[in-house]
Amino acid sequence: MDGRISIAYLQSYIKSKEYHPELVKDYFLKLAEETGELARAMHKDLRPRAAGEEVRGTIDEELWDIMYFVLAIANCYGIDLETVIPRKEAINHVRYPGPAPFELDR
């Protein structure tokens, strides 16, 4: 394994663990809560520590929590983010051109 994780895999993984479309609003509330926790971690500059040193609520952990609930919400609506991302990036590139174009299969 090359260590890469695709968005499709993450969506499938999360769906296998937790898929309750009737709870989409609860997932959104959890997303909002995790966003607040990320703000707190950033304010306190809680970065990952050396191996073996236990620090909970670090910036990297909170970012994953946010991604988890974003993907859970996408699953509830049947949205394949790997299809949406290139389409939205094409729109964004027209609106906000920049030096780094979005590339597929990267």
N, C-alpha and C positions, 0 to 999 in steps of 0.2 A: 504494500500500500504506500502511496506517495504522500500521505498525510493531508491530502486535500479533501474537503467536504463540500459537496454541491448543495445548492439551495434545494434542489429536488429531493435529495436524500434527507435533509433536515426536515422538510415538510412531511415527508413520508414517515420519518421517525417520530415526529411529534404527533402526527395523526394516529400512529399505532399506540401511543401512550395515552393520548388525551384527545378525544374527538367528540365534542358535545355541542353541536351547532346551537342548541337551545340556550347555551351559556355564553354566547358571543358577547353579550353586554358585560358579563362577569369577567371575561377575558380582557375586555377593554379596561375595566376598572383595575384589574391586576397590572395591565400595561401602564396605566397612569401611576399606580403605586410604585412600580419598579422604576419609573422615570424619576420620581421623587427620591427614591433610594440612590439612583445614579447621581442626582444632583448633590445629595449629602456626601457620597463617596468622593465626588470631585472636589467639593468644598473642603473636605478633610484630607484631600490628596491621598486617598487610600489605594495605593498601587499594589500589585502582586508582590509578595515577599519571596525570600529564598525558600528553596525546597525544605519542607518540614516545619516551616514557621506558619502557624495557624493565624490567619487574619481573615475574618469574614466580612462580606459586604464590600469587597474591593471593586474598583472601577470595572475591571474585566468581568467579574462575576455579574455585576449589575447589567452590563451590556448584553451578556448572554441572556439574562432573564428578559430583557426587553425584546431581543430577537425572538425568543421562544414565544412570547405572547403575540408578536406581530405575525409570526408564521401560523400560530394557532387560529388567529382571526382570519387570515387568508384561507386556511383550510375550511373554516366554517362557511365562507362564501364561495368555495370551490375555485379559488383563484390560484393559478399556477404562476408563481412569481418569476420563474425562469422565462416565461413567455412575456410577462408584463414588463420586466426590467429593460430589455433592449428596445421595446416600443417606446417606453417613457423616456429613456435616455436619448433616443432620436429626437423626440420633442424638445427635451431639455437642451440638446446641442444646438438646435435652431434658436431657441430663446436666449441661451447663455453660452455662446461658443467659447471654447477653451482649447488649450494646447493638447489635451489628452482625449482622443476619441475613444468611445466605448468599443470594445472588441469582443466578439463572441468566441466561444471555445477557449477561454483563457482561464 
